[in-house]
Amino acid sequence: MAGQYNGIQVRFKEKYTCALFIPCPEYNLNLVSGQAAGCIMEATDFFQFLQKLYTFFANSTHRWSVLKESLGSSVVVKRLSYIRWSARSDAISALQNDYSIIMNAVKTIEDNHEELPETQNESHGILKKMETLNTVLLTEIRSTILSKFIETSKSVLNDSLPLGLAFKLIDPLVCKGSKRQVWRLRSYFEKKF
């Protein structure tokens, strides 16, 4: 980490006094996206739901096979990562692309009388959550927002990208001026929904 008071940055400067610290735009972008999602209770709840959905299928080979059989060659639900935001984007994309198929897989498990009552109850809860307008909207909204962050993040990771251009790519995601891409999305979704 590059903590300016206690981190590697300070220790490195103590040993090499002529060294310049250049912040990593990718790390800053991860911090911004993490803080932005973490301060909204609905977003936190949504990501917890995504993790629960993954865990529901992954904790049972039988349930995982029901999901895989339902999806065919499509991408299965993904595990979240609290470090890599691309994993969150992958998890949302998997859900968004095959929302109704995943719902049907959950319904299949709920309707299977050979399942344990706890499993049927858990699948019922997941199904109820998936049927809410809030979950559908958050899937769409979060997918759009994270795709912008991921697209920018991939561009910033390009070794040949000049540092100034990297900051210009990040600025519209986090700035307070008229260039605010994420803030413009808010009005877009308010008009759309």
Secondary structure, 3 states (H helix, E strand, C coil): CCCCCCCHHHHHHHHCCCCCCCCCHHHHHHHHHHHHHHCCHHHHHHHHHHHHHHHHHHCCHHHHHHHHHHHCCCCCCCCCCCCCHHHHHHHHHHHHHCHHHHHHHHHHHHHCCCCCHHHHHHHHHHHHHHCCHHHHHHHHHHHHHHHHHHHHHHHHCCCCCCHHHHHHHHHHHHCCCCCCHHHHHHHHHHHHC
